[in-house]
């Protein structure tokens, strides 16, 4: 459906440009945008490779294990439906760690694996309590180092690309707290309705 909406918008834009006599400007903008997208993508790849390398070093040095051990008691309380030794917890912790370092692209496969494990655990096609909570946390997840945003700011020659770190921590921390509160509110509300 989304593809149809985008195709419709593109066709309407091209037809409007032809009727308006501005098709040359559309062509120019199209090629300039494509060139800009390629430059931005290459810049992002280099930053992501750098941070993935840092993550690998942190993993080899045991820093990720320490961070995982620190987060484990919190995650066990947030996801009481998941047994303590279940593989889903490992994927959830790895996903959270990647998100904390702003590596959303690296966190995505881990999040998918966590969802698959939670689906197997629930044995249902309906989203379980843990799946909903994980989705809420993952959507609002806390980021300490917003690597992608920093790299975009560096691409566009920002005077201080890292000055957003403090506000990012505050914004993502606030969104995480509210996501958890709203998740719990609706969970307990649904329990009350069932009674």
matplotlib code that plots the C-alpha trace (Angstrom):
import matplotlib.pyplot as plt

x = [0.0, 2.8, 4.5, 1.2, 1.0, 4.6, 4.1, 0.9, 2.7, 5.5, 3.2, 1.1, 4.3, 5.6, 2.3, 2.0, 5.6, 4.8, 1.6, 3.4, 6.4, 8.9, 10.0, 13.6, 13.7, 12.2, 15.0, 17.7, 16.4, 16.1, 19.7, 21.0, 19.1, 20.4, 24.0, 23.5, 22.0, 25.0, 27.4, 25.4, 25.2, 29.0, 29.6, 27.2, 28.8, 32.2, 30.9, 28.9, 31.9, 33.9, 31.4, 30.8, 34.6, 34.5, 31.6, 33.7, 36.7, 34.3, 33.0, 36.5, 37.5, 34.5, 32.9, 29.7, 29.6, 29.8, 27.1, 24.9, 25.4, 24.5, 21.3, 20.3, 18.5, 16.6, 15.6, 14.5, 12.1, 10.8, 10.2, 8.9, 7.3, 10.6, 12.6, 16.0, 18.0, 16.0, 17.9, 15.4, 17.0, 20.4, 19.0, 17.1, 20.2, 22.3, 19.7, 19.6, 23.4, 23.5, 20.8, 22.5, 25.5, 23.3, 23.8, 20.2, 21.3, 23.2, 20.4, 17.7, 18.7, 19.1, 15.6, 14.1, 15.8, 14.5, 10.9, 11.2, 12.3, 9.5, 7.0, 8.2, 7.9, 4.3, 3.3, 0.8, 0.5, -0.8, 1.8, 2.6, 3.1, 6.9, 6.7, 4.7, 7.0, 10.1, 8.6, 7.8, 11.3, 13.0, 11.0, 11.8, 15.2, 17.8, 20.8, 24.0, 26.1, 23.9, 26.4, 24.2, 23.1, 26.7, 27.9, 25.2, 26.1, 29.8, 28.8, 27.2, 30.1, 28.6, 30.7, 30.2, 28.6, 28.7, 26.9, 23.7, 24.8, 23.4, 20.0, 19.8, 20.4, 17.7, 15.2, 15.7, 15.7, 12.5, 10.9, 12.0, 10.5, 7.2, 7.1, 7.5, 4.8, 2.3, 3.1, 2.4, -0.7, -2.3, -1.2, -2.7, -5.8, -6.3, -6.0, -8.7, -11.0, -10.6, -11.6]
y = [0.0, 2.4, 1.7, 2.7, 5.9, 6.8, 5.9, 8.0, 11.0, 10.7, 10.4, 13.4, 15.4, 14.6, 15.4, 18.6, 19.6, 18.8, 20.9, 23.7, 23.7, 22.9, 19.4, 20.6, 21.7, 18.3, 16.5, 18.7, 18.1, 14.4, 14.0, 16.3, 14.4, 11.1, 12.4, 13.7, 10.4, 8.5, 10.8, 10.6, 6.8, 6.5, 8.8, 6.8, 3.5, 4.7, 5.9, 2.7, 0.5, 2.5, 2.1, -1.5, -2.0, -0.2, -2.5, -5.5, -4.3, -3.6, -7.2, -8.7, -6.6, -7.8, -4.4, -5.6, -8.5, -6.1, -3.9, -6.9, -8.1, -4.7, -4.6, -8.2, -7.6, -4.7, -6.7, -9.7, -7.4, -5.7, -9.1, -11.4, -13.7, -14.8, -17.5, -16.3, -18.7, -18.2, -17.1, -14.3, -12.4, -12.6, -11.1, -8.4, -7.4, -7.3, -5.2, -2.8, -2.5, -1.8, 0.9, 2.5, 3.1, 4.4, 1.5, 1.0, -0.8, -3.4, -3.6, -4.5, -8.1, -8.7, -7.3, -9.5, -12.6, -11.5, -11.2, -14.6, -16.2, -14.5, -15.7, -19.3, -18.8, -17.6, -20.2, -17.8, -15.4, -12.7, -10.4, -11.4, -9.0, -9.3, -8.6, -5.4, -4.2, -4.9, -3.0, 0.0, 0.0, -0.5, 2.3, 4.7, 3.2, 5.2, 6.3, 7.5, 8.0, 8.9, 7.8, 8.1, 11.7, 12.6, 11.3, 13.2, 16.4, 15.7, 15.2, 18.6, 20.3, 21.0, 23.2, 20.9, 17.6, 16.0, 18.8, 16.8, 14.0, 15.6, 16.4, 13.0, 11.3, 13.4, 13.0, 9.2, 8.7, 10.6, 8.7, 5.4, 6.2, 7.2, 4.2, 1.9, 3.8, 3.8, 0.1, -0.8, 1.4, -0.3, -3.8, -3.4, -1.8, -4.8, -7.1, -5.2, -5.4, -9.2, -9.5]
z = [0.0, 0.9, -2.5, -4.2, -2.3, -3.2, -6.9, -6.9, -5.4, -7.9, -10.9, -9.7, -9.2, -12.7, -14.4, -12.4, -13.5, -17.1, -17.1, -15.2, -17.5, -14.7, -15.7, -16.2, -12.5, -11.5, -13.5, -12.0, -8.4, -9.1, -10.1, -7.4, -4.8, -6.1, -5.9, -2.4, -1.3, -2.6, -0.8, 2.4, 2.3, 1.8, 4.7, 6.9, 5.9, 7.1, 10.5, 11.0, 10.1, 12.6, 15.4, 14.6, 15.0, 18.3, 19.4, 18.3, 20.4, 23.3, 22.9, 22.8, 25.8, 27.8, 28.1, 26.5, 28.9, 31.8, 30.3, 29.7, 33.3, 34.5, 32.4, 33.0, 36.4, 34.9, 31.8, 33.8, 35.8, 32.6, 31.0, 33.7, 31.2, 29.7, 31.7, 32.9, 30.8, 27.5, 24.4, 23.9, 26.8, 25.2, 22.0, 23.9, 25.8, 22.7, 20.9, 23.8, 23.9, 20.2, 20.5, 23.5, 21.2, 18.5, 16.1, 15.0, 11.9, 13.9, 16.5, 13.9, 13.2, 17.0, 17.6, 14.9, 16.5, 19.9, 18.5, 16.8, 20.1, 22.0, 19.4, 19.9, 23.6, 23.5, 20.8, 19.4, 16.4, 18.7, 20.2, 23.8, 26.7, 26.3, 22.6, 23.1, 25.8, 23.7, 20.8, 23.0, 24.5, 21.2, 19.6, 22.4, 23.4, 25.1, 23.1, 24.7, 21.5, 18.5, 15.9, 12.9, 13.7, 14.5, 11.2, 9.3, 11.1, 10.2, 6.5, 6.4, 8.1, 11.5, 13.7, 16.6, 15.5, 19.0, 20.9, 20.5, 22.8, 26.0, 24.5, 22.9, 26.2, 27.9, 25.0, 24.6, 28.4, 28.8, 25.9, 27.4, 30.8, 29.2, 26.9, 29.9, 31.9, 29.0, 28.3, 31.9, 32.1, 29.2, 30.3, 33.8, 32.3, 30.0, 33.0, 34.9, 31.9, 31.8, 35.4]

ax = plt.figure().add_subplot(projection="3d")
ax.plot(x, y, z, "-o")
ax.set_aspect("equal")
plt.show()
